[in-house]
Amino acid sequence: MTKSKAIMIGAGIANMAAAVYLIQEGHWQGKNITFYSLDDHGSNDGETDEAAAKEYWNKNYPMNNTKGFIARGGRMLNYRTYVDLMDLLSRVPSYTEKGMTAAEDTRDFDARHRTYDRARLMQGGVGIVDGGKLGLNNKDRLLLTKLMLMPDDKETELDNVSIAEYFADDPHIFETNFWYLWETTFAFRVQSSAQELRRYMHQMIYEFTQIEHLVGVNRTRYNQQTSIMMPLVDYLQKQGCHFVLNRRVLDWDFKDTPMQDEITVTGLEMENVTTGEHEHVDVDEDTAVFFTNGSITDSATLGDYDTPAPENMDYGAASSLWKKATEHFYNLGNPDKFFADRNASEWVSYTVTTKNHLLINEITRITTQVPGNALNSFLSTEPITPLGQKDVNTSIVVHHQPHFTTQKPNESVIWGYFLYPRRRGEFVDKQYIKMTGKEMLEELIGQLSKVDPGPVNIMEKKQAILDSVINCIPVYMPYASALFNNRAKSDRPEIIPEHSTNLAFTGEFVEQPYQMIFTEESAVRSGEIAAYYFAGVSMDKLVKTPRYDKDPKTLLKAAKKMFE
């Protein structure tokens, strides 16, 4: 099914990767590749709040305060596992560092700013928790070992099995440091898929032995829009690719065929969300369509220092179009598994921008670590789960500064999140989802005060910290954990569905053998596979995926760690 032109629905990292591989490995001309998308950063973001406020999902929710910066989220990289991502970044120039590729830029920065998290878990009455002691009992170890040793061809035994169901006879595991670390490092919830947990236990098994310090984590120089997405956008634009933004693709035209599973896209119906006008794009026989069929930041909305982030009930742009495709064909998965259960997928996060370093210096004092090393998770001192267990209240990431190229020397940026937004704060008696940016910051200061070793508690500096704030932006993301939702293996479509002549699915809602989702790695690999397929490049040229779960030394270290 070799083609010579491509339409990209969505301009996230998966489709950008596909375009790079089409040009470099398929020897396509960039002018034959066109992106239709709402924006050009996908889920890898980081920008000024003023810019974010003007984007599609936020334009109907005007904000009074648009100062400061916004990072709806961020992902930790890992060279050992993210082999396709690093290959992709080695193919494009850095956006900020002359004479370097984007990969060299990241390796250069990371080599001089190694991660060593000294305060990964913190708890009132304890301070810094010794996360190296995982707290597992023999039943925990048995069930985790069963996941680690489960072969790929048995994975369907975990179809529609949640993590809570897998450990139904072992609630103890949800009170262990292992769970607190795994839950907050990778954003698993008890409702999440046990099948996905198995994949993480396989692909990140070596991280099991060092998760309390995150020493295997690598980071980009700046936020991921600047350090990952902008190098790709800049390269593809210089290659002649077309970016048509502010477009929401609404529906498909498919070829009428005798067999109901034969998929040929012949046209696309879309809306110019700036003007409200509808447009139609024909798809000829020489054009492949690359479709990113889900986004974890779809329908996300922003608040500000004095305003909570509103709930946007839109099903999502990408997922709505995916659902339209499933109405035509029966072998394209089940989007409702991922986008119809917000209770299993929603988060709220917050980005704090300050005009001095008081807050960031206080966090450094309390956690005993400099910015750039931190993912600090604050454990409750009282039970907060439906099962009457302690759990994590909030987590924060203190970035190496500056996190944005336009950040002033006196400014600091900190990001945090609440994994369970319907829970209530301990210091602000509201559900997190209903808090203003100020209230989220007050909750954070309260959590810090519980673990503050003194001699002067941070609570005594609360007003000075509040006075230093430029903005604290809450973000409601209804689908942030959707890719972890409980599902069967068949609920995600294949990258190239059977009998498809010109349609490929890309991103993190596609099914790939062994790959774990919620990573740039799986997204990039999906684009790479789709590009090779339609460019007629041998799949033997795909970047080789390491299998640490089959390495005896790695497995032995993990087994030993279980008993610490």
C-alpha positions, 0 to 999 in steps of 0.5 A: 500500500505504498503512497507518496502523500500524507494527511496528518490528523493531529499534530502531536509527536506521533504524527510529527515522528511519522513525517520525519521518518517519511522524509528521511527513510521514505525519501518523501518531499515535505510539501506532500505532507499536510497536518490538520490540527487544533494546535502544534504541540499535542500533549507535550506542552509548556507555554505562556498562559496568555498563549494557552488562554487563546487556544481552542479548548479555553476560548469559551472560558475567558480568564481574568489573569493570563500572566505566568506560564502553564504546563498542563503536565510533563513526562519523565524520559528514560534513555534505556527505554525511550529508544525510538524517541531518542532516535527521532530527536537525533534526526532534528536540530535543537531549537535552542542550542546551536550545533546540536541535535535535539537528542544531543541537547537533552543528553548534554543538559541531563549529563550536567543535571543528574536526577537524584530525588532525596525526598520522593515521598514525604509524610507529616510526623515522618518528614522524608520517608525511606522509600527504599523500603517498599513494605511488601509482604509475601502476598504482594510479592507473589502477585507482583512476580506473577505480573512480571513473569506473565508472558506476552501471549497470556496478556489477554488473561488481564482483559478488563481486569482493573488493578483493584480487581487484580489485588482484590484479595490483597488490599495491603499492597495499596498501603505500601511505599511500592504503590505510592511510588508507582502510583505517582511516578507513572500516574496509575490509579486503582481503577486503571488496567492491570494489563497496563500495569503488567506492561510497565512491570515488564518494560520498566522493571529495572526502574523497580530497583531505583524508583525511590530516587528516580536515578533512571530519569532523564530530563530535557533542558526546557519544557517539552514543547520547547525541547521536543516539539519545537525542534520537530515543528521547525524541522518539518516546516523547513522541509516544506510540510504544511501545518493547517491549524485551528482545524477540528476534523469532524467526519469521514468519507469512506469508499463504498466497498462490498466488504464492510471491513475494507477501509479506504478514506476518500474525504474529510469534513472539518471545521475552521474553529476560528471562523466556524466555517466547514471545509471538505478535503478530498483524499485521493488514492495516492494519499495515506491518512495518519490519525492520532485517535485520542489525546489526554489533553483534549477538553482540558480547561484552565482557571486562574489564581482566583478562578477554578478550572471549569469542567468541559464535558466535550467527549474530545476532538480526537476521540469523537472522530475515532468514534465516528470511524467505529460507526462505519467499521467494527474492527477499530476498537472501543473509544468509550472504554477510554473517554466515557469514564471520567471518574477513572481518568480525570486529573487537576494540575496546577502551575505556579509562577512566582516573581521571586525564589522564596517558595522554591527556596523553601521547598529546597530547604524542606526537601533537601534537594535542589530544583530539577531532582524533584517529584515530591509526593505528600502522603496523608496522615489519615485514611482518605481512600474509599477502602479507608487507607492512606494515600497521596494528597498531591505531588509536585515537580520543581523544575530546573530553572528556567523551565521556559526560555522567556522566564525572567531570572527572578521568576520560578515555575513549579508544577503539581497535580492531584491524581484524584480531583474529587477528594478534599483538601486537608487545608482547604475544605473543598474538592480539589477540582473546585479550588482556585489557583490560590486555594491549590497553592494554600493546600500545597503550603499546608502539605509542606508545613506538615513535613517542615523540619524547621526551625521556622515553619513555612506556614509563617511565611505563607503571606510572603509566598502568596504575595510573590505569586504572579499566577497559579493556574489550575487545569482540569484534564478529564482524560489525563489518565484515559490511556490507563483505563481498564480495557481489553486488548482489542479495545485499541485499534491496530496501527494499520487495521486489517484491510485498511488501504490508506488509514493508520492510527497513531499515538497512545490509544493504538495497540502495539505489542509490548509497548507501554503507553503514556510515554513519548516512546510508544507514540513515536514508535506508532508513527514510525511503524505507520510511516514505514508501512506506507513508504514501503520501508522494511520493518527490519529498520525499526529501532530495536526495543530492549527487553529488560524483562528477559534479562536475568540480572535485571530480574534478580535485582528486582526480586532482591528489591522486593524483600527490602 
